[in-house]
Amino acid sequence: MASTVEVREAGDSDTPAVEAVVEGAFGDQGAAVNDVMARLRGVEDMGVELVAIDDREVVGCVALSRAWLDARERLVDVLVLSPLAVAPDRQGRGIGTALLAAVPEAAARLGAPLVFLEGAPGYYGARGWRPASAHGLERPSLRIPEPACQVLLVDGHEPWMTGRLVYPDVWWRLDLVGLRDPELAEVEAALRES
Ligand SMILES: CC(C)(COP(=O)(O)OP(=O)(O)OC[C@H]1O[C@@H](n2cnc3c(N)ncnc32)[C@H](O)[C@@H]1OP(=O)(O)O)[C@@H](O)C(=O)NCCC(=O)NCCS
């Protein structure tokens, strides 16, 4: 379903509403996701946050934060998309799709040639994302199932930009990289069947 929400850059005053959307969308994991976002906002690692607005209410959000591609030639500044969240009572109406549609322009504004994410290949693959491995890009952990490490090539991307994605340490300190068993084994089994 096409969405008519407005997508704009988030400001500090949006943070409480963003946190509520994240809590609603991620349930038990919401507090950990909000924790990493708060830490990213406190340092230069947060690139940009976008919010989806419907009738002046924040109904979805996406964050693009900084990471590196460890290419042979040099480190390349890239972005990681996490989280993408839509309020539970608004899901399935194209809001996630509208937020993703705003990502290429936001990434280009930040000068990042690549955006990475960990997510369901079916959902993101239908919205222009490709497995990172298809472009010579390596996942930062073997606990990210290979098809789930996905990438979007943005303006400024060049063929020599291959190598391993490196996350800043905040993601490791909060143990938010990839999946752990038993969820990891379940997702791997589901991907094998799909
Ligand atoms: C995933 C999420 C952001 C999608 O946003 P949304 O506004 O509901 O999505 P859209 O309306 O743009 O797209 C809906 C489609 O996505 C599909 N979809 C939703 N979540 C999905 C998932 N985890 N895996 C695969 N497909 C999914 C729906 O089945 C629907 O499919 P259809 O278009 O064939 O009917 C939202 O459901 C959400 O916040 N989920 C909880 C948090 C989460 O898992 N975030 C992603 C972490 S990377």
The ligand as a Gaussian input file, in Angstrom:
#p B3LYP/6-31G(d) Opt

LIG

0 1
 C        9.801000      -4.009000       9.279000
 C        8.982000      -2.706000       9.325000
 C        9.910000      -1.528000       9.529000
 C        8.238000      -2.556000       7.999000
 O        7.533000      -1.340000       8.002000
 P        6.058000      -1.275000       7.408000
 O        5.649000       0.149000       7.327000
 O        5.184000      -2.194000       8.169000
 O        6.335000      -1.880000       5.966000
 P        5.621000      -1.524000       4.594000
 O        4.186000      -1.185000       4.845000
 O        6.434000      -0.536000       3.861000
 O        5.739000      -2.908000       3.846000
 C        4.894000      -3.946000       4.263000
 C        5.401000      -5.245000       3.709000
 O        6.564000      -5.638000       4.447000
 C        6.411000      -6.963000       4.884000
 N        7.213000      -7.135000       6.106000
 C        7.103000      -6.495000       7.258000
 N        8.029000      -6.965000       8.129000
 C        8.743000      -7.910000       7.471000
 C        9.816000      -8.769000       7.827000
 N       10.382000      -8.751000       9.042000
 N       10.274000      -9.629000       6.888000
 C        9.749000      -9.668000       5.643000
 N        8.721000      -8.870000       5.257000
 C        8.226000      -8.012000       6.176000
 C        4.931000      -7.100000       5.097000
 O        4.547000      -8.455000       5.077000
 C        4.393000      -6.347000       3.865000
 O        4.476000      -7.152000       2.715000
 P        3.570000      -6.850000       1.412000
 O        3.972000      -5.492000       0.906000
 O        3.950000      -7.955000       0.471000
 O        2.164000      -6.908000       1.905000
 C        7.935000      -2.730000      10.462000
 O        7.105000      -3.850000      10.279000
 C        8.552000      -2.776000      11.868000
 O        8.776000      -1.737000      12.478000
 N        8.787000      -3.987000      12.389000
 C        9.347000      -4.165000      13.727000
 C       10.781000      -3.693000      13.809000
 C       11.682000      -4.362000      12.790000
 O       11.700000      -5.587000      12.635000
 N       12.479000      -3.526000      12.080000
 C       13.387000      -3.977000      11.058000
 C       14.688000      -4.309000      11.689000
 S       15.977000      -4.236000      10.494000

